[in-house]
Amino acid sequence: MRKQIAIIAHGGAGGIAHPQRRLNGLKKAVQAGYDILRQGGSSLDAAERSVIVLEDTSVFNAGTGSYLNLAGEVEMDASIMTSDLKFGAVGAIRDVKNPVSIARMVMERTDHLLLCGENATRFARLMGAKYHDPRTGEKVLIWRRKKRRRESTHFTKFADFIGHYGTVGAVAIDQNGMISAATSSGGINLKLPGRVGDTPVIGAGTYADRNGGVSATGHGEEIMRQLLAYRVVALMARMRAMKAGRIAIAQATRADCQCGIIGISKNARILCLHNTRSMSWCYIKNGTMRHFSRRD
């Protein structure tokens, strides 16, 4: 029996600059993923395709348009996971167009789960990924402005950086009930070179099993401490998706973890919650689209 199909994507938690650009990108992303599901395609293809669209939409902090680190370079993280526990990720990868696709290559073409740094980039080249500079003029200007203001800051005051997070992610369920989750990020603006966030850490920024799938966004170090994505999916085993999300967000809030989560349960129930000022998101379930508003 065919199950319900659905896909949800997010464009990061924190502040929402350029809301219309974000909404346009999210609509395009979920529609691209949903078209794959509607035609009988896999949730893996749908989640990857949705994140690729977001990585190519420069308003988001992932792929082209990623934030720059303290040295003015772009180092990106990405991961992808399916509900049969297959997983692949890259950390601090540079000079590629779509890190989420390299993460899938790690999952499908190696015996490893995570590749990092220059060797992740080298692996991408071996797999045929061409050189691509993900910096944009818009993000370079932001980097210059922020660096002048916080030249000696090494993230000792977390509050100074609220609103500067950015991650994209997607979760999909296909007609066979397979759930896939994917996440991609340029990381925190002005991060130290070599910093890897929650995105490529299994169970932190991304997780999927037979109970559901989740992609998280927010302050990566705290999300890692909380193992946020895994926690939500584990709660889905015994309760509805939104209740599981509310419990996990409440726990995260008590731990001073600024975050947002999207997800889909094995019953195709949608989850979308955050404890930040706002979060951009969009989903399609059984042909009906819903999305964030300026009040979210």
N, C-alpha and C positions, 0 to 999 in steps of 0.2 A: 504494500500500500504506500502510495506517495505521501510524504509528509509536507507540512507547510514550509514554504521557502521565505527567507528574510535576510536582509543585510542591513547593518548599521555602521556608521563611520563617525569619527570625531576629528576635530581639528585643534584640540588642545584645551586645557583648562587654565584659568587665570583671567586676564583681561581679554576682551575681544576687540582688537583693532580691525578696521576695515570689514565690518560685519557683512556687507553685501558681497564683497569679493570672496569671503569665506563661505557664505551660503551658496554662491554660484559654484564654487569648487566642490563643496560637499554634495550638492545635487548631482553634478556631473559624475562624481566618484561613485555614489551609490547606484545611480542609474546604470553605469557601466558594469558594475558588479551584478546588479539585479538582472540585466539582460543575459548574462552568462547563466545564472540560476534558472531563469525562465525558459531557456533553451535546453535545459537538462544538464548543464555543466556543473562542475564540482564547486563546493564552497571554497576549496583551496584556490582555484583559479579566480573565483569571484573576489575573495578577500585580497589576494595579491593585486588584481587589476584595480580595485578600488584604491588601494594605497599608492599604487603607481601614479594614478591620476592626481592624488593629493601631493605626492612628491614632486610632480611636475607643475604644480600650482604654486607660484613663488610667494604667495602671501603666507603660506604655512611654514613652520619651522621643521622641515624635513626635505631631503633631497635638494633640489634647486631652491634656494631661498633660505637654507639653514642658517642659524646663527653662527657667528664666528667665535672662536675661543680667544683666550687672552692674547695669543700671538697673532691673531688675525687670520687663522686657518679654519677650515671647516672639517670637523671630524664627526662622522655620523654613526648612529646605532640603528639596528633594525632586527626584527625577529618575526618568525612565522611558525604556527603550530596547528596541528590537527587533532581531532578528538580521539584518534588512535595513538596519541602520544608521540607522534613524529614532530621534531623540532629542529630548527636551524636559526642561527643568528650571526651577526657581525657586530663588532664593537670598534669604535674609533676608526672606521674606514674612511678613506679619502679619495677624492677625484673620480667618483663614479656617479652615474645619473640616478640609478634606482637601487638603493641599498636593500630594499625588501626583496628584490629579485636575486641578489647575491645571497641573502639569508636563505632563500628557498634552494639555491644551488648547494649551499652547505648541507642542508637537510637531505637533499636527494642524491648528491654526488660524492659525499664524503661519509666517513664513519664518525665524524665529530658533530658537536652541537654548536660550538661557538668558535669563530676565528676573529682575531683582533689586530688592529694596527696595520703596519705596513705589509704584513703577511696576508691579511685579509684583502688588501688592495692587490697584492701579487696574485692571490687566488682568483680574484675577479678578472684580472687580465688573462690568466690561463683559461678561464671560462669564456673569454671573448668579449668581456665588457670593455668598451673603449674609454679613453680619458675624457673626463667631463669636469669642468670647474663649476661647482654648485653655488659659488658666490654670486650675489646680485648687487647692483649698485645700491638698492634700497637697504639691504642688510649691512653693507659696508658702511653706509652713512650712520646707521644705528650703532654699529660697533665703534666708530670714531667718537660719536657723542658720548656713549656710555663709558668708554675708556678714559676720556678726559675727566669724567666725574668720579670714576671709581678706580683710578690707576693702581692704588695699592690694596684694593680689597681682594681677599681670598675667601669670600663667602663665609666670613665669621658671623655675619648678621643676616640670618635667613630672611628677615622681614624686608630687607632692602631689595630682594629679588622677586617678591611676589608679583605676579603679573608678567614675568619674563620667561615663563615656561612655554614650551610648545612641543607638541608631539602630534602625530596623526596615527590613526588606527582604524581597523575595520574588523568586524566579526560577521560571519555568514553561516547559514545552515542551508543545505541543499535538499533536494527531494528524497535522497536516500538517508537523511538524518545525520550526515557527516557535518561536523562543526569545525570551522577554521577561524583562527584569530591571527591578525598581523598588526605590527606596530613599527613605526619609523620615526626617528627624531634626530634633530641637529644638536640636541642637548641644551643646557642652560647657557644663556648669553654670557660671554666673557669667562667661561669655565677654564680651568687649568688644562693645558694640553695633556692629552692622554686620559682624561677623565671619561669613564664609561658609566652611564646611568642605568636606570631600571629596565629600559627597553629591551636589551638583549639578554636579560637575566631571566631564566625560566621560572615562572611562578610569580615574578615581581611585576613586570610590565605587560607580560603576555602569558596566558595559560588557556589550555583547552583539554577537556577529557569528555567522557561519555555523558557527563551531567551538564556541560555547557562550555562556553568560551567567553573570555574577557580580555579587553585591551584597556590599559590604564594610562593616565596622563597626570602630570603634576611634578612635585619635587621628588626627583628620582632617588636620592639617598634615603628619604623617609619611606618611599614606596618599597624599596628593597628591604628595609627593616621590617616592614609590615607583610612582605610577600603578598601584596594586595590582590593581584589577579588570582592567585591560587586560593586565597582565603575566600573570595567571592564564589568561585566555582565549587569549592568544597561545601559551602553553605547551600548551594543550589541542589545538592544531593538530597536534602531533606526539607526544602522549602521553596516557595516561588521566587523567581528571579529578583523582583523588586524588593522583597523582604530581605533576601540575602544581601542585596546591595546596600540597603539601609543599615543593616547591622554592621557590615564592613566599613561603610563610610563613617558611622558613629564611632567605631573603634579607631579609625584613622584620625578622626577629629580629636579624640581624646589624646592621641599621641602627637598632636600638632603636625599631622601630615596633610598638606594641602594637595588635593588630588581630585580626579574625576575618573569615572569608569563607564564603559559601555559593555554590553554583553548580550548573549542569546542563550537561553536554556535549551535542553533537549526537547522541550515541548514547544519550541519556537517563541517563547515569551521574551519580550524585549526588556533590557535593563539600560537605564541612562541616568546617572546621578553624579553630583559633584558637591564639594564643600567650599569651592572657590567662588569668587565673585561671579563668574560665568563660565560657560563651556559651549563651544560650538559643536553641533551634531546634526545628523540627518539619518533617517532610515526609511526603508521600503519593506513592507510586509504584505504579502498576497496582493501586490499591485497598488497599495496605498502608501503614499509618501507623507512623512511628518518631519519637521525640522525645528531647530531652535529659533527663537525670536530675540529681538534686542533686549527683552526683559529677562532673559534666562541668565 
